[in-house]
Amino acid sequence: MISVRVDPPSTSPYDVYVGRHAANMVNRSIGEEVRKVFVVSQSNIPQIELSLDAEVQTVLVPDGEDAKSLEVVGDLLGRMSSFGLGRGDLVVAIGGGVVSDLGGFVASIYLRGIRYQTVSTTLLGQIDAAIGGKTGVNLPTGKNLVGSFWHPSAVYCDTDLLDSLSEREFKSGLGEMVKYEFLGASGLSLEELDESIARCAALKAEFVREDEREDGRRALLNYGHTFGHALESLGIAGRIERITHGEAVAKGIRFAAHLAHAMGRISDVELEEHYRALLKFSLDVSIPREVTIQDVMPFISRDKKNRGSITFVLAQSNHEPSVVRDVSVGELETALNAVHRYL
Ligand code: GLY
C-alpha cells in the first residue's frame, strides 16, 4: 500500500492510500468515537461491505452527474438528521468524483461540518476529485457552482476496483492523468499504475499545500480544462456527441498545446511531446470539425478562472505552465485551425 500525505494549511493532514484492497482499511480507521456511519454511494458502483463497529446507513443517490443537485443535498441532509448522525460521527463517500463531491459537500454543511472519508472507485476520482477538499454540486446554470472547501479525513484509492470500470470510464481517468505529465510528473505509465496514481496524488497534494483555495498555482490543475469544459458542455447541450470529462480534458490539452504553440510559448518539439503523452494512453483527441470558436466562446467566457478576460492555463518552454489572461479570439481561431491541419 502506498500512502501519500496531504497537508492543507487550513486543517489537519490526512493520508491518501493507494493500492489493492485499500477499501478494507476503512474498517480500521474510523475512530472509536464514531457511533454512526452514513454511507453515500450509487447503484452502479461496486458495493463494498464495510464491517464496522458502528451503526451504518447506506443511501444510494441517482446515478451519474444528476446526483450533484441541491435537491439530492436536501434529501441527504434530512436522512442524516433522521438517522441521528452526530458531530462525532462520519460520512463515507464510496464512488467516483460525483459521490466524493456530493458526500463531501453534505458532510461540510451538516451540523456546520462533520468528518468524511472517501473510498474512490474511479481512476479520475483517485488522481483528482477525491483529493484536495473541493466539494460541491451543480446548478441548472453550471457545474460546481455551489460548494465548499472541506477535506476528507482519509482517502482510499482501491486499485482493485478499477477493474470494474468500463474501458471508456478508465480512459476518461487517463485523460485527466495526462495533465500531470505537464505539471511535474512525467513518465506516468499503465504498467506501474499504482505508483502513477500515487505520483499524481502527491503532486496534487503539493499544489493543495501551497494554494489550498486556488488563488494561484492550484489553478494549473485546470490544464486542458477551459476548452475541454466547453466541449463537454456542448455535448451536454446536445450540440455535439456527448463526451466524458476526461475525454474532454484530453482534447482540451491538445487544443491548449496548439494555442501555446501559436502564441510562441512552446516549440515544435514541445508540441509533439504533448501528442506523445496523449497517444501513450491511446486517447481519442479528435475535435469535431463542426465546432467553431463562436460555439465554444459562451462556455469559455463563463469559466470561473476568467475574471473578465479569456484565460487559459498554457505551457511555457522550460517553465511550469502558467495562467495566461487576455487571450484573443483571433489566437483561439489560429489554434483551432492548427489543430485541424496537424497530422
Ligand atoms: N480538480 C482541480 C482541483 O481540485 O483543484
Residues whose N, C-alpha, C, O or C-beta is under 5 A from the ligand:
A	BS01	LIG	D128 I131 G132 K134 R218 L221
